């Protein structure tokens, strides 16, 4: 079995869960922030969306330097706009994942800022840590924001108090 055959089911499941979370993001409380050190909702939700596209960078380039990038923050207009942008990014990552040969997973990958390494390691670790685990981490933060703003929290790895999945 190839690496992509192992990773695609997990990718699909995590994107489905993330999409459901984004669909529930409130549009009437964009400035909500649960703590002074936390990101406001209007920045966190688009960050989750843009992480989908970052997976494409990990899979298709040997490195990424934030100082040399032209990534512009995605504005938060509505949950529907966020979901649309997320779907587009996730589709590109899925296509790249499907075409990534096994030997590419062990190739070196680097994330840096002004040439100073933030991460260096095999592409597989970059995919897992810098992309997928990072996305799951911020999705979990969004779940807290949903709870604190009174919105239903979707089930992720089992039922939530709001979404029992038939339990």
N, C-alpha and C positions, 0 to 999 in steps of 0.2 A: 504494500500500500504506500502511495506517495505521501509526502508531507502535506500537500494541498488537500488530499483526500481526508486526511486527519483533521485539518484546520477548518475546512469549509463548513461543516455542521456547527462547530462552535461559533464561527463568525456569523453565520446566519441567525443563530439563536441570540447572540449578544446584540446584533443590530435590531432584531425584532423587539427585544426588551427595551432598548434605548429609544426606538421609535415610539413605543407606547408611553414611555416616560415623557418624551418631548410633546406628545399630543396633549398631555395633561398639564403642561406648564401654563400658569395663569397669565393672561395678557393684561389683566386689570391691576397688577401689582408688580410691575417691572422693576421698580426700585427696591423691592424687598431685599433685606440683608439680615441674616439671623445673628450676626456678630460683627463688631467693627473691623475685625481682621478678615472677614469673609468677603467673597466677590458678590456684588449685587446680581440679582437674578438676570437682569438684562445683559450681563456679561458672561455669567456661567452657562446659561442655556446655549448661546451661540458658540461658546468655546467647545461644548460637547459636540455640537454640529460640525465644527471645523476639524475636530479630531478625526472624524471619519475620513476626511480628505488627507490628513497627515499620514494615515496608513498607506495611501498611494505613494507618498514620498518615500517612506521606508522601503516599500517593495520595488520601487523603480529607479532609485538613485543610490549612489554609494555613500552620500553624506548630505547633511543639511546644516547650514550656518545661519542662525537667526539674523545676524547682522547683514547678510547678503540677500535676505529674502524680501519679497514685496507683498507678503501676506497682509491683507487688510482685515481688521476685525469685521465680522458679519454683524450688521445691525439687527436688533430684535424688533421685528414689525408685528409678528403674530405667531401663534403656535403653528398654523398652517404653513407659513413661510419657512419656519425652522424645519419642519418635517420635510418639506419639499427639498430644501438645500441638503438636509441629512441624507435623504434617499438618493439624491444625485451623487453625493460623495461616497456613500456606501456602495453604490453600484459600480463606481470606478474602482474602488478597492477590491471588490469581489472579482471583477474581471482581471485585475492585476494578480490577485491571489491564484486564480485559476491558471494563469499563464506563467507563474513563477516555478522554474524547474528546481528540483531537489537540491542541486549543487549550489544554487543561489542562497540558500538558507545559512550556509556556513561562511559566506563571504563577509568581510568586515564592513561595518556600518558605523558612521560617526555623526553625532549631534553636537553642535558647538555654538558658541557665541563669540564673535570676533576671533575665531581660530582656537579659542580655549574650549577643550572638550567638556561636554556635559555628560555624554555617554559615548563609549567606544566598546564595540563587541560584535559578535556575529549578528547578521540580519535577523535571525530567528529571535534573539533576545530583544533586539530593537523593536521588532513587530509586537512581541508580547508585552514588554515593559513600557516602551515609549508610546505605543499605539493602543493596543487592546486593554491592558491593565489600567492605563491612564484614563481611557474612555470609561471603563467600568467604575473607577474611583469617582470621577466627576458625575457620572449618572447616579451613583449612590448619594452624592451631595444634593443633587436635584431632588431625590426622593425625600430628603430631610426638608428641603424648601417646600415641597408639595405638602408634607405633613403640617408644617408650621403655618402655611397659608390656607389650610382647610381643604385642600384639594385631595382627591383619592390617590393613594400611593399604589402603583401597579405591583402585582406579584412579579418577582424576579426568579429567585431560586427556591420557590415554594410560595405559599399563599401570604398575602399581606392582610392586615386588618380590614382593608377596603376591598380587596380583590381575592376572594378565597379560592378561585379556580375550581369551584365545584366541591370543595371540602366542607 
